[in-house]
Amino acid sequence: MKYIWKREINSSEEEFIVIVEGLTLTGTYNKNKHSTLEYTKSKLMDGTLLKKNWWAQEGYMSTDPKQQGLGYMMSYAAANTAISEEAIAIYISSGSVDGGGSALIKKLGGVFYKDIIFISESNESVNYPGYVIAPKTMLEKSQQGWKKNNWLLT
């Protein structure tokens, strides 16, 4: 799937393209700066199993340049994909939101939980802190965000 956003700033056109391949999203800003975001729908990085119909962000979202609303567009494409895959929740570990990440997660409707219970591969309960977002909420809030930054989905 491919998403293309455009906007005009100071008489010059800017473009941001997001390509979704499986659970990997790659964004390209004005043909030369890149953004990335990855998800899993089976296991966390340490092998802990995800709940049925849950996704988890793997690592950090990277956007270049910063402060242009690109995180909203990456999140919009991710939420659309999650909805089409019938995901009911997206988990973002508290370690994945350092820097500006926690502010974006909160703006997207993420709710922080201190103890989310998952099951390990050895069938033991493990608790992790992190944010949980419903994909439909993420879709709606991310759309508000990129529109506020004057982007138009073409």
N, C-alpha and C positions, 0 to 999 in steps of 0.2 A: 504494500500500500504506500502511496506517496501523497504527501500533503504539501501545498505550496502557499505561503503567505507573502504578501507584499505590502509595502507602505512607502509613502513619499515623505522625506524629511529634507528640508532646505533645498527643494527643487531636485533632489536626486532620489532615485528609486532604490529601495532596499528589498532584498528577497531572502526568505528563509525556507528551505526545503527540508522536510523530514521524510526519511524513508524507513519504513518498518519492514524488517525481515525477521520473521519468527517473533522472538521476544527481545530483539535488539533494535534500537532506534538510533539512527545517525542523522544528525542535522547539519546542513551546510548553509552558512550565512554569506551572502554575496559571493558565492563560488569559491571562497578561499579559507573560511574559518569554520571549524568543525565542533560539533557537540555530540555527546554520546549518553545513552541511558540503556541499561539492561535489566531484564526481569527474569525470574524463574517461576515455574508453576509446579515444581515438584519438591525441591530440597533447598534449604538454606546453604550457605557456603560451607558450614561445618557438617553437613549431612543430615541435619534435623529436617524432618518431614514437614511439609506445609499442610495446612488444613485443606480439606476438599474445596475446590473452587476458589482458593486463595492464590494470589500472586505475591511475590516479594521482589523488591528492588535489590539488585546485586551491585554492591559498591556505591559509588557516588555518581550523581548526575554531573556531567561536565558541560558547561556552555561557554562558547566563545563567539562574540564578546559578551561580557557581563552587563547586567542592568539594561537589557534591551527587550525583556519579556520572552526570551527564548525558552526559559524553563516552563512557562505556561504552555507554549506550543508543543514542546516535547511531551509534557504531561497530558495535553489534549489528545495527541496521537496515541499515547499509551493507554489512556482511559477508553478511547474508542475501540482499541484492539482488545482490551480486557473485557469490555462489554460484549463484543462479538464472540469472545471465547467463553462467555458465561461466568466470568469471575465475579464473585460477590464482595471481595475485599482485597485491598492491596496493603501489604505490610512493608513498612520502611523502618529498618532498625535505627535506634537512636544514634548509632555510630555512623550511619549514612547521611546524617543531616547536619554535620558540623559546618561551620561557616555560615553561609546564607541559606543552607538547606532547610533548617527548622522553620525559618520565617516563611518560606515558600510552602512547605508542607502544611503549616497552619492556615495559610491563605487558601489552600486547596481543600480545606475541610478536614484535615487529618486530626485525629484525636489521639493524645498520648496515653498509653497504658504502661504502668510500671511492671506488671507481670502478665504477659501473654503466654498461655500454656501451649506448647507444641509437644510432639512425640518424637523421640530420637529413633534412629535406626534400630537400636537395641530395645525398643518399645518402652522406654522410660520417659516420664514427664520431665520437660525442661521449661524453665521460665525465661523469657527475654523481654526487656523493655522495648518499646518502639511505638510508632504511629500506625494507625489503621485508617484507611480511607475507602469509602464506597466508590467504585468506579463512576457511577452516575453523578455523584457529588463532585468528584474530581473533574469530570467532563464539563459540568456546568461552571464551576469556579475557574477552571483554567481558561474557558472561553471568555469569561468576564475579564480575566487578566490580560489576555492578548488583545482583546478589543480596547481595553483601557490604554494599551501601549500603541494604539492606532494601527494595528495590523489587520489585514483583510485576507481571509481564507479564499483563495481563488479556485 
